[in-house]
Amino acid sequence: MNDSIILRPDFLFVNMWVSHRVTIVVSRAIILPMNTRDLAARIKPDATEELRTLIGMLGTGSWPAFPAGMERHFEIAKRKPVEFQDHPPALGLSIGGTNTKLIIASMKGGHLVAEHVVAIKNPAEPVHWEELFHTLLFEDDVVRSFLTHEKHPSIGVSFPMAVIDEIPFHRTKIPTIVDLVARDMPLRSSEYHFGRRFTKFLGMRNVAPCPLFYQGDGIVAHHGAVSLSDIDPDGKSTLLICGTGLATGDEHNYVQIGIAEILHDDPELYPPAETENRQFHYAVAGKGLFGLMRRALAIQARQSHSALAGIDLAGRFMQGDDSRLVVEVGTSRTLSQVRREALRKELDNPADAAWSEIVAIGEAIVERVIESIANALIATIVDMGRAANSRGHAVFFEGSIALNPVILPAVKNAVRARLRDDALWRSVAREVPLPPTYDVPLRRPDPGKGLRGETLDDIDMTLIGSVTQAMANDLLET
């Protein structure tokens, strides 16, 4: 393998291909304004008890793991046979919670070479999936040529949800991409077999059936990371993704840990109607942080002597994109003075006392995010068990929240502290996991002929995995 390794995943923030490391020292001893302490305690659960709850789900049938059928795909990604290290172009399509991306890439000497990259925002208004796919695949000259002229085109697709019996299923995600996923499984599930529908879609456009593999984004991103690294074939690895949603991927399952209904019973902070019956990711990931912040601010504003009384910030926290504001507010002490002032202006320049309360609530939410991400990762590692090589799991991170340069190092510290808690491990009667390895080097994708280098900024690990799973699947089908 070529040894031109340029980055490590714990150096990253949102855009995975950055060339410098950000080092931030975060003080966990935050002094909260007196009148926000009770609310902060409600936002942050007992982190150790939360981990006990997650571990307690293992082996009970309530652990939200969905078999992905990717064991042999991971074997190929780990061992990297010559046919994988040098593979002709394949197409990857990554459908995310907010964006949809496409890549045509080949593998040369173990390096992914990106020939063509497209990234678009998901439609603001409802669009039928066939119309969206036609625009992406057949109104783009490069993609249309690949599908119609490549001798054996291979395709991989990533969904931001579990794929159950080859059917992508979620009740609420990607609402504006109409009729793509099953919403009320199993009543109409047979209509949503993606493989059959996509093959028919291509056939109607004179494209012959071609190798196709698709899975949920957590395990797809994991495959991409393993494909671009040199982890021990006898070791184990996992990936945690926290952006719009929260999930983990081991080497067998897509673990939709975010759907676990474990948020504590607090109807004001976590109303079942707004959190899908108190699902975990509504307190951890982008799909829920904006709502948690909005509700917490409203609760605080009703308290006697609160400086937020009479200030209506609800309009600033109404949709998924507003979760960025929550994270920025919660990490604002680490931002530059210029950015803090701009952030404060974005929230209508509240007076000092009101700003102090807003920041305290944001910090409590970010603290909760850190502890819960650590717990989700540890529970997944416990479920996987120790590796044959008696080393700790290699861990990869994906998603704008998990890769935040304040949150990521704090997550690692939280994991370290939890693994040292002897009383915890005695209470759950589980073997203490070995300390994980975080700094597994990844190979940067290379731009193909004619591809601008800045286009690589649109490539994330899920997009990489969508195409590497297609390559591995190609080897399995030939």
Steps between C-alpha positions, in 0.01 A plus 500: 500500500608858434602670822411859409273550799409859577240519772341347803128503567525679833644805320173561324211745521204480262724488192702184545794608286675767705874523524545645846413396849288714727593468865252642748513463874147482633427563865226268618462703822238736355343728759131526417289804589308410814159517334595257221646223717175310548430507127853387419453204735185406310679521165794286613409153625715279718748398231597176674137398539440576132784266406358231726168537318665460159706199608188353659336500157760255368371148468143598586372547148473875549849587369427681169746309281404416144709231321665652196638194321839671465735260677673400175505862381695590814731203454590634157544855634735373773708256297498709182559243225661629182163511324376742766815714506471547126132516409335669200258789556185441701216733594402590855182683599467630857155616602531697822259666737570844350722440194530249219839430345633295210848380411658308216835366618756232432761341726865521392774356714269506800414867451153617413505718190195725470406548137173690550325643807157659536345640820152652528269609780200276544194663343318756710168400345380143437653334192437141394811287535501403132506865396790574737693192388440583133649845556802359681568204273376594153513877473867493596702415187782329691270277703278415204807403297626280784169316527453451129855439380692341790530130423407380851379795710479425872283711729486549876237699686492625859177582684472710820303222668488127552449273200282209609459205262633724219240767579605843631264585785445808711183677607627857470840541333550661157135607478549703181635203298160351432427126496863390534474331840237296679317693770259243642683169482387226471165599354634624165862395525504275194449806284824655625762237412761746379702255291205401284372856468840644412570228242162575341579874510827440313338259254244762400800714398667222301760410763550126542487346851830555680650398836332700777557508876337733752492540876456749787750784532660393830641174371561643151718779641678238710581300187643812338728565797626142511559508124730802530692378805734215588340357812595149610284245314469310828393810689159658543380846417190712531378835379281751675307748291335802658375774273133521417451168680694269730605148400790261523626235262685188599614247242172309496223742590368847443430599860230766500571583858337840464152346484529342846213645706705578809469875563382555853136576565489880483199610292619862485849424369424180311131499400428161338324661204812702409758232580335190350429362845822627661755366249864540601620710205257784577738599782823426315478562124406777259146379450424574866741755648319803359172384656666422833654850505168665411313315776776560756503873429123515538521318835773734621311811390210402726719487810486784751784750463612353165663755272331318209153607611329671209767392247366276224775298333276218378530614140876447510464128583232364267674254266790258467744759362454700821674225698823658376413802713445280803847347470661838438328652802600202712865529394508880475766541771747337260410722203680814394369832629389591149300178462345535847383849416356382168325213674353732759379731224339202327292458818392868502776627731358399838618689806788352701283326758275345235799394291654335806185290548484409130863387506449299819212310340701441183794371704276260690369363170852458357613330821210258462595441134857414601399253768234335285727459196758337728234267638373404154855415391581295811174303480571410138851384586365290787249340264776411251727337759877493501703447184702189422820705506433606862519867412250778551255580223600746230244780511400739224275804530273657241251788503527870579413462869729202572789671318458838668848594633364567849268201521733232357786525753246528781330179380834319515556626854152384601565153355829480687333595827219248453741214429677576828178482703542161668169529686315549173641185343435295811139618498437399136695173531684562173864473405661843488574588134862565412578868436412579137737638240388827342785617282490242222645677192279542194610545141373812334305457176688626197332720237465338161582670173309824467359490852570813701674439829246704695229260384652251744349715775162347417626148565414359840547152639145390417547595136829309494332197655220509244753440223739266687209270589418487128858400421505230767162373385629488145776263611247281679273474197771420245 
